[in-house]
């Protein structure tokens, strides 16, 4: 086992509560994330400056942290910052786009504060391939809708089948794979939505995801 200090949902664990990552976890993190030093190459911000901004809760925390303190970040970490015109305007930029996305999706606008905090904590860097306010809102909408589709299943309805298939496929494109063992460990508050929703839907209704033939059959049934 390789001992690492991971970024847990909501807080970076302290040295008092070390967790064990498997080799598969390490391989996934190293393949999917980059160091802060790599991110800052060619940029005006230094790694030390970014760390100070993270500590001041003005920039997102790393998605995972190795035991030696090395943070691992999504490669597109600075994209939203640059779109906001810099750190100073990041909060207002995030809020404006989140409100617009919530309005367009008819989603709960009151999630803004919680989503901003989760963004700063690095939580969305764990679960989203591209961290944007629009992706954050859309993920919430899809998870809510899919939970309802699965609870109120109507497998005989072509409309229900099409909705389930389309939403699962869309959520699949939004979400990362997650660390294979750590993110699914008992120390986590819950199992990733990839498992709870995407894989659950495919497991419970395999015929809905049987490929083009299933989609064609559903269309013909209308």
C-alpha positions as CSV (number, residue, x, y, z in Angstrom):
1,X,0.0,0.0,0.0
2,X,1.1,3.6,-0.7
3,X,0.1,5.9,2.0
4,X,-1.3,9.2,0.8
5,X,-3.2,12.1,2.3
6,X,-6.3,12.5,0.1
7,X,-8.7,15.3,-0.5
8,X,-11.9,14.1,1.1
9,X,-15.2,15.7,0.1
10,X,-15.5,18.8,2.2
11,X,-12.1,19.0,3.8
12,X,-8.5,18.0,3.3
13,X,-7.7,15.3,5.9
14,X,-5.1,16.2,8.5
15,X,-2.2,14.1,9.5
16,X,-4.3,12.8,12.3
17,X,-6.5,10.8,10.0
18,X,-4.3,9.3,7.2
19,X,-6.1,7.2,4.7
20,X,-4.6,4.4,2.5
21,X,-4.7,4.7,-1.3
22,X,-4.2,1.6,-3.3
23,X,-1.8,1.5,-6.2
24,X,-4.8,1.8,-8.5
25,X,-5.8,5.0,-6.8
26,X,-2.3,6.4,-7.2
27,X,-2.2,5.5,-10.9
28,X,-5.6,7.1,-11.5
29,X,-4.6,10.3,-9.7
30,X,-1.3,10.6,-11.4
31,X,-2.9,10.0,-14.8
32,X,-5.8,12.4,-14.3
33,X,-4.4,15.3,-12.4
34,X,-1.3,17.5,-12.4
35,X,0.8,19.3,-9.8
36,X,0.5,23.0,-9.0
37,X,4.0,23.6,-10.3
38,X,3.0,22.1,-13.6
39,X,-0.1,24.3,-13.7
40,X,1.8,27.4,-13.0
41,X,4.4,26.9,-15.7
42,X,4.2,29.9,-18.1
43,X,1.7,31.8,-15.9
44,X,2.1,35.0,-13.9
45,X,1.0,33.3,-10.7
46,X,3.6,31.3,-8.8
47,X,2.7,28.1,-7.0
48,X,3.3,29.7,-3.6
49,X,0.9,32.6,-4.5
50,X,-1.8,30.1,-5.5
51,X,-1.3,28.2,-2.3
52,X,-1.9,31.5,-0.4
53,X,-5.0,32.1,-2.4
54,X,-6.3,28.6,-1.7
55,X,-5.7,29.1,2.0
56,X,-7.6,32.4,1.8
57,X,-10.5,30.5,0.1
58,X,-10.2,32.5,-3.1
59,X,-9.2,29.6,-5.3
60,X,-10.2,25.9,-5.2
61,X,-8.3,23.4,-3.0
62,X,-6.6,20.5,-4.8
63,X,-8.6,17.4,-5.6
64,X,-6.2,15.1,-3.9
65,X,-3.2,15.7,-1.7
66,X,-0.3,13.3,-1.3
67,X,1.2,12.5,2.1
68,X,4.2,14.7,1.3
69,X,1.8,17.7,0.8
70,X,1.8,17.7,-3.0
71,X,-1.6,18.7,-4.3
72,X,-3.0,17.3,-7.4
73,X,-5.2,19.5,-9.5
74,X,-7.4,19.2,-12.7
75,X,-5.5,20.3,-15.8
76,X,-8.1,22.9,-16.6
77,X,-7.9,24.4,-13.0
78,X,-7.2,27.9,-14.2
79,X,-9.8,28.0,-17.1
80,X,-12.6,29.5,-15.1
81,X,-10.2,31.9,-13.4
82,X,-9.1,33.1,-16.8
83,X,-12.6,33.4,-18.0
84,X,-13.4,35.6,-15.0
85,X,-10.5,37.9,-15.8
86,X,-8.6,36.8,-12.7
87,X,-9.0,35.9,-9.1
88,X,-10.6,39.2,-8.1
89,X,-13.6,38.6,-10.3
90,X,-13.9,34.9,-9.8
91,X,-16.7,34.9,-7.2
92,X,-19.0,37.2,-9.1
93,X,-18.3,35.5,-12.4
94,X,-19.1,32.1,-10.9
95,X,-22.3,33.5,-9.4
96,X,-23.5,35.1,-12.6
97,X,-23.0,32.0,-14.6
98,X,-24.5,29.7,-11.9
99,X,-27.6,31.9,-11.7
100,X,-28.0,31.9,-15.5
101,X,-27.6,28.1,-15.7
102,X,-30.1,27.6,-12.8
103,X,-32.6,29.8,-14.6
104,X,-32.1,28.0,-17.9
105,X,-32.4,24.6,-16.2
106,X,-35.2,25.6,-13.9
107,X,-33.0,24.5,-11.1
108,X,-32.8,25.7,-7.5
109,X,-30.9,29.1,-7.4
110,X,-30.5,28.7,-3.7
111,X,-27.8,26.1,-4.3
112,X,-25.4,28.8,-5.4
113,X,-23.8,29.3,-1.9
114,X,-23.3,25.6,-1.3
115,X,-22.0,25.0,-4.8
116,X,-19.5,27.9,-4.5
117,X,-18.2,26.4,-1.2
118,X,-17.9,23.0,-2.8
119,X,-16.1,24.5,-5.7
120,X,-13.6,26.2,-3.3
121,X,-13.1,22.9,-1.4
122,X,-12.1,21.1,-4.6
123,X,-15.1,18.8,-4.5
124,X,-16.1,19.4,-8.1
125,X,-12.5,18.8,-9.2
126,X,-13.0,15.2,-7.9
127,X,-16.2,14.5,-9.8
128,X,-16.5,16.7,-12.9
129,X,-14.3,16.4,-16.0
130,X,-14.7,20.1,-16.6
131,X,-15.5,22.3,-13.6
132,X,-17.8,25.1,-14.7
133,X,-20.9,26.6,-13.1
134,X,-23.0,25.2,-16.0
135,X,-21.6,21.7,-15.5
136,X,-22.2,21.9,-11.7
137,X,-25.8,22.9,-12.2
138,X,-26.4,20.4,-15.0
139,X,-25.0,17.5,-12.9
140,X,-27.4,18.4,-10.0
141,X,-30.3,18.5,-12.4
142,X,-29.4,15.2,-14.0
143,X,-28.8,13.3,-10.7
144,X,-32.2,14.5,-9.4
145,X,-34.0,13.6,-12.6
146,X,-32.3,10.2,-12.8
147,X,-33.1,9.3,-9.2
148,X,-36.8,10.0,-10.0
149,X,-36.6,8.0,-13.2
150,X,-35.1,5.0,-11.3
151,X,-37.5,5.2,-8.4
152,X,-40.6,5.6,-10.6
153,X,-39.4,3.2,-13.3
154,X,-41.6,2.6,-16.4
155,X,-39.5,0.1,-18.4
156,X,-42.4,-0.5,-20.7
157,X,-42.5,3.1,-21.8
158,X,-40.3,4.1,-24.8
159,X,-40.3,7.7,-23.6
160,X,-39.0,6.7,-20.2
161,X,-36.4,4.4,-21.8
162,X,-35.2,7.2,-24.0
163,X,-35.0,9.7,-21.1
164,X,-33.1,7.2,-18.9
165,X,-30.6,6.4,-21.7
166,X,-30.0,10.0,-22.8
167,X,-29.6,11.3,-19.2
168,X,-27.3,8.5,-18.1
169,X,-25.1,9.0,-21.2
170,X,-25.0,12.8,-20.6
171,X,-24.1,12.4,-16.9
172,X,-21.4,9.9,-18.0
173,X,-19.8,12.5,-20.2
174,X,-19.8,15.1,-17.3
175,X,-18.4,12.9,-14.5
176,X,-15.0,11.7,-13.9
177,X,-14.3,8.0,-13.1
178,X,-13.3,8.8,-9.4
179,X,-10.4,7.1,-7.7
180,X,-11.3,3.4,-7.9
181,X,-10.9,2.5,-4.3
182,X,-10.5,5.6,-2.1
183,X,-13.5,7.4,-3.5
184,X,-15.6,4.3,-2.9
185,X,-14.1,3.6,0.6
186,X,-16.1,3.5,3.9
187,X,-14.6,6.8,5.0
188,X,-16.5,8.6,2.3
189,X,-19.9,10.1,3.2
190,X,-21.5,8.4,0.2
191,X,-20.7,6.3,-2.9
192,X,-20.0,8.4,-6.0
193,X,-23.0,9.3,-8.1
194,X,-21.3,7.4,-11.0
195,X,-22.0,4.3,-9.0
196,X,-25.3,5.3,-7.4
197,X,-26.9,6.5,-10.6
198,X,-25.0,5.7,-13.8
199,X,-23.9,2.2,-13.0
200,X,-27.1,1.5,-11.1
201,X,-29.2,2.4,-14.1
202,X,-27.1,0.2,-16.4
203,X,-27.3,-2.7,-14.0
204,X,-31.0,-2.5,-13.3
205,X,-32.1,-1.9,-16.9
206,X,-29.4,-3.5,-19.2
207,X,-31.8,-3.7,-22.1
208,X,-32.2,0.1,-22.2
209,X,-28.5,0.4,-22.9
210,X,-28.2,-2.5,-25.4
211,X,-27.0,-0.1,-28.1
212,X,-28.5,1.3,-31.3
213,X,-30.9,-1.6,-31.6
214,X,-32.6,-0.7,-28.3
215,X,-32.8,2.9,-29.3
216,X,-34.3,2.0,-32.7
217,X,-36.9,-0.3,-31.1
218,X,-37.9,2.4,-28.7
219,X,-38.4,4.9,-31.5
220,X,-40.5,2.4,-33.5
221,X,-42.7,1.8,-30.5
222,X,-43.8,5.4,-30.4
